[in-house]
């Protein structure tokens, strides 16, 4: 979360800047490699496997199986 600078990796919303006291708390951590796909095995998570997302983008990524962060970010970029 500290490395995110208060921004969502998908939509780039600056939650810390807009809501200085509470914005960073609205960011969520997403596992790029779904933990459900590692069922039955013990897997160590690295920082490279984690993404910082706002609640909206996190929900979008989980809404469709195999929808990647890159696809969601690209759609936000087109609409901006």
C-alpha positions in Angstrom: 0.0 0.0 0.0 2.8 2.4 0.8 4.3 1.8 -2.7 1.0 2.6 -4.4 1.2 6.3 -3.4 -2.5 6.1 -2.6 -3.5 5.2 -6.2 -5.4 2.3 -7.8 -3.2 0.4 -10.3 -6.2 0.1 -12.7 -8.0 3.4 -12.8 -5.2 5.5 -11.2 -7.7 7.1 -8.9 -5.8 9.1 -6.2 -7.8 8.1 -3.2 -5.2 9.5 -0.7 -5.2 12.9 -2.5 -9.0 13.1 -2.6 -9.6 11.8 0.9 -6.4 12.5 2.9 -7.5 10.9 6.1 -9.3 7.8 4.9 -8.6 7.3 1.2 -5.7 4.9 1.6 -8.0 2.7 3.7 -10.3 2.3 0.7 -7.6 0.5 -1.3 -7.5 -3.3 -1.4 -4.9 -5.8 -2.2 -5.5 -8.2 -5.1 -3.6 -11.4 -5.8 -2.7 -11.5 -9.5 -2.5 -15.3 -9.2 -5.7 -16.4 -7.6 -5.2 -18.2 -4.4 -8.1 -20.5 -5.3 -6.1 -21.8 -8.2 -3.4 -23.0 -5.8 -5.8 -25.2 -3.8 -4.1 -27.8 -1.8 -0.6 -26.4 -2.2 1.2 -24.0 0.0 2.3 -20.9 -2.0 4.4 -18.0 -0.9 3.1 -14.7 -2.1 5.6 -12.1 -3.4 5.0 -8.4 -3.8 5.1 -8.9 -7.6 2.0 -11.0 -7.2 0.0 -8.3 -5.5 -1.8 -5.3 -6.9 -3.3 -2.3 -5.1 -6.9 -1.7 -6.4 -9.8 0.5 -5.4 -12.9 -1.4 -4.5 -14.6 -0.8 -7.9 -11.6 -2.1 -9.9 -11.2 -5.0 -7.5 -14.8 -6.0 -8.0 -14.5 -5.7 -11.8 -11.4 -7.9 -11.9 -13.2 -10.6 -9.9 -16.5 -10.2 -11.9 -15.3 -12.1 -14.9 -13.1 -15.2 -14.7 -9.6 -14.5 -15.9 -10.2 -10.8 -16.5 -6.8 -9.2 -16.0 -5.8 -6.0 -14.3 -4.3 -4.9 -17.6 -7.6 -5.2 -19.4 -9.5 -3.2 -16.8 -6.7 -0.6 -16.8 -6.8 -0.3 -20.6 -10.6 0.2 -20.5 -10.2 3.0 -18.0 -7.5 4.6 -20.2 -9.8 4.6 -23.2 -12.6 6.2 -21.3 -10.5 9.0 -19.8 
